[in-house]
Amino acid sequence: MTNDECLDNGPALPPAEPEVAEQSKKKKKKKKKKKNEVDEGGDVNVGDGDAAGEITDRLAKQEIQEPEEKPEQDGEQASEGGAKKKKKKKKKGGVKEQTVPPTIPIAELFPSGDFPEGEIMQYPKLADDRMAKDRFTDEEKRALDRSQTYLYNEVRQAAEAHRQTRKYMRSIIKPGMLMIDICETLENTARKLIQENGLEAGLAFPTGCSLNHCAAHYTPNAGDTTVLQYDDVCKIDFGTHINGHLVDCAFTMTFNPKYDKLLEAVKDATNTGIREAGIDVRLCDIGERIQEVMESYEVELDGKTYQVKSIRNLNGHSVSQYRIHAGKTVPIVKGGEKIKMEEGEFYAIETFGSTGKGVVHDDMEVSHYMKNFEVGHVPLRLTKSKQLLNTINQNFGTLAFCRRWLDRLGQTKYLMALKNLMDVGIIDPYPPLCDIKGCYTAQWEHTLVLRPTCKEVITRGDDY
């Protein structure tokens, strides 16, 4: 290169110095920037390899630290984001929080229409050692099971209303309460949760709150001033339904621990009946196992020992749409019918234990009534009887009801008309069932369905 060429190229050098200076300034500014700040385009331009490596390392660290640091740097945004995540979880599961006392209908708690399943159990081993649980792998049975999803969802909705109602009632029932107040509080709560709507949804039968030697079918009529006492053994038995697909479930409440063994015996017997139930199982075999377990218990009360006895003339039963007793009985003693349980059937498995004779009889004032499921048209002469029957048909159909419910509907002076309906066989009375006075009785009950693939205890909950 000549001297002239060097002189010609000389003027080009000075403009380059400001660019270098600007780049060095930019580097210094970038070093001062916080870790989470980048150029608008997201790219970083550097002038030498060392600086580029240094910034790359910092960016790599930033990506690792960002999830932990972001909540600390932006607390408000993090809390809002957390709230959004929680809302999403609730929305995804379709579950809201229930109030205390319960007031939100079950249908609103589960807007997806998928209600909680009960306890899923395998079927017991049959006499020929063939395992019914093989149904789990049968594609035909699974398809048949799926075809009944709508039915299962209806009874599951009824069962969830039952679970939430009884959970609340078990927390508030205390000695000193009027029995009529207990029943009306329970029924009003259940009505809200099930969204009572005529024959489409509501209570399946009146609340039984039988005390001590009375085992079943007692609910207070208007004016009853019976008060729950500390030494009482109280059986709470109620049911709910959706479109007539009902659940029947009961428990026993005591406040004196001396009755604990009695309750344990009956609960164990009920769980035995549930465990033994299954497709092609004979009803008599279930009764024999229940009695064996029940009568293996003894209870000491006030210095005297009693063997717990199965009440032989009370039993479990099959249930069907709008029919609480659908024809088959599940005995709780040896020697019942040899009829078999069948696929698709619903059963209320209930057991009663007593420190008395183990036999009940009709006693006290009648409060439960139910229209005869088999009755056809019967001509009536009394206008009041026709009007009362019309009210019963519209509000209860073939489900059980009580006098308090007629009062609630505004019916007055109906006792003669009700007697007339009983006399002609349209309505059947169900008086309280009692063992000998001075003894104590307990009851536990669950509803289950014999699905094609498994056995589901629909009313099972965390409590029992």
Secondary structure, 3 states (H helix, E strand, C coil): CCHHHHHHHHHHHHHHHHHHHHHHHHHHHHHHCCCCCCCCCCCCCCCCHHHHHHHHHHHHHHHHHHHHHHHHHCHHHHHHHHHHHHHHHHHHHCCCCCCCCCCCCHHHHCCCCCCCCCEEECCCECCCCCEHHHHHHCHHHHHHHHCCHHHHHHHHHHHHHHHHHHHHHHHHCCCCCEHHHHHHHHHHHHHHHHCCECCCEEEEEEEEEEECCEEECCCCCCCCCCECCCCCEEEEEEEEEECCEEEEEEEEEECCHHHHHHHHHHHHHHHHHHHHCCCCCEHHHHHHHHHHHHCCCEEEECCEEEECEECCCCCEEEEECCECCCCCEECCCCCCCCCECCCCCEEEEEEEEECCCCCCEECCCCCEEEECCCCCCCCCCCHHHHHHHHHHHHHCCCCCEEHHHHHHCCCCCCHHHHHHHHHCCCEEEECCEECCCCCCEEEEEEEEEECCCCEEECCCCCCC
